[in-house]
């Protein structure tokens, strides 16, 4: 499974989500994508970051989320 982490620079909520992801899935290394580097991504995700996208399949988990919903999204069961 590949996780894409849509973020932007100087995003406090992105920092919180990163810490939550690290605590919930310390062995996972997401692919970081700065939405401000791409007009289409900025239009799609700009107001919603942080957003995690699971590939394959394209399921997304947008902020706000907690450890329980993140673990479920990642298929990690209970946290």
C-alpha positions as CSV (number, residue, x, y, z in Angstrom):
1,X,0.0,0.0,0.0
2,X,1.2,3.5,-0.9
3,X,0.1,6.5,1.1
4,X,0.2,10.0,-0.4
5,X,0.2,12.9,2.1
6,X,-1.1,16.1,0.6
7,X,0.2,19.0,2.6
8,X,1.6,22.5,2.3
9,X,4.4,24.4,3.8
10,X,3.9,26.0,7.2
11,X,0.7,24.0,7.9
12,X,0.1,23.5,11.6
13,X,-2.6,20.9,11.0
14,X,-0.3,19.0,8.7
15,X,2.3,18.9,11.4
16,X,-0.3,17.4,13.8
17,X,-1.4,14.9,11.2
18,X,2.2,13.9,10.6
19,X,2.8,13.2,14.3
20,X,-0.4,11.2,14.4
21,X,0.6,9.2,11.4
22,X,4.1,8.5,12.8
23,X,2.5,7.3,16.1
24,X,-0.1,5.2,14.4
25,X,2.1,3.7,11.7
26,X,5.8,4.3,12.6
27,X,6.9,1.9,9.8
28,X,5.1,3.7,7.1
29,X,6.8,6.3,4.9
30,X,4.2,8.4,3.1
31,X,4.9,10.2,-0.2
32,X,4.8,13.9,0.5
33,X,3.1,16.2,-2.0
34,X,3.0,19.9,-1.5
35,X,-0.3,21.0,-3.1
36,X,1.0,24.5,-3.6
37,X,3.4,23.2,-6.2
38,X,0.6,22.3,-8.6
39,X,-2.4,24.4,-9.6
40,X,-4.7,21.4,-10.0
41,X,-3.8,19.9,-6.6
42,X,-4.1,23.3,-4.9
43,X,-7.6,23.7,-6.3
44,X,-8.5,20.2,-5.3
45,X,-6.9,20.0,-1.9
46,X,-6.0,23.5,-0.9
47,X,-8.7,24.1,1.7
48,X,-8.7,20.5,2.9
49,X,-5.1,19.7,3.7
50,X,-3.9,17.6,5.3
51,X,-5.3,14.7,3.2
52,X,-4.1,11.2,3.0
53,X,-4.7,9.1,-0.1
54,X,-4.4,5.4,-0.2
55,X,-3.2,3.7,-3.4
56,X,-4.2,1.6,-5.0
57,X,-7.9,2.5,-4.8
58,X,-7.8,6.2,-4.3
59,X,-9.5,6.3,-0.9
60,X,-8.9,9.6,0.9
61,X,-8.9,10.6,4.6
62,X,-9.2,14.4,5.1
63,X,-8.6,16.3,8.2
64,X,-9.9,16.2,10.9
65,X,-9.1,12.6,11.8
66,X,-8.0,10.9,15.0
67,X,-5.9,7.8,15.7
68,X,-8.9,5.4,15.5
69,X,-10.1,6.6,12.1
70,X,-6.5,6.8,10.8
71,X,-5.8,3.2,11.9
72,X,-9.0,2.0,10.3
73,X,-8.1,3.9,7.1
74,X,-4.6,2.2,7.1
75,X,-6.1,-1.2,7.8
76,X,-4.3,-1.4,11.1
77,X,-7.3,-2.4,13.2
78,X,-7.8,-0.9,16.6
79,X,-5.3,1.7,17.8
